[in-house]
Amino acid sequence: PDQGSILLDKDGKRKHTRPTFSGQQIFALEKTFEQTKYLAGPERARLAYSLGMTESQVKVWFQNRRTKWRKKHAAEMATAKKKQDSETERLKGASENEEEDDDYNKPLDPNSDDEKITQLLKKHKPGGSGLLL
């Protein structure tokens, strides 16, 4: 695999190409990243040596990987917050409906002109299994 090389551009200035890492190197880097998000100097040197990479390549890979991880984590948190907010709204709506149900379940005044009472009285005529007044 190409570990990045130095080329010269049209003006003769040094130009770095991007290194490409093998699947095995990426696998090892990802496994290490799962265990620890930050590598101290000796661990970085050991990992770089075992993978045939430079320390700066490992360092930059970890920096980039942490950035990717933070973005993903932030997106997941935003999704979780949206879900929680919509659940809170749903529960708030349900409790408002319960308040309406509480009004509905209050004792009725048969002499009231209230529309709910009229509807209930029509629905539950005395004699059947309905309301007895």
Secondary structure, 3 states (H helix, E strand, C coil): CCCCCEEECCCCCEEECCCCCCHHHHHHHHHHHHHCCCCCHHHHHHHHHHHCCCHHHHHHHHHHHHHHHHHHHHHHHHHHHHHHHHHHHHHHHHHHHHHHHHHHCCCCCCCCCCHHHHHHHHHCCCCCCCCCC
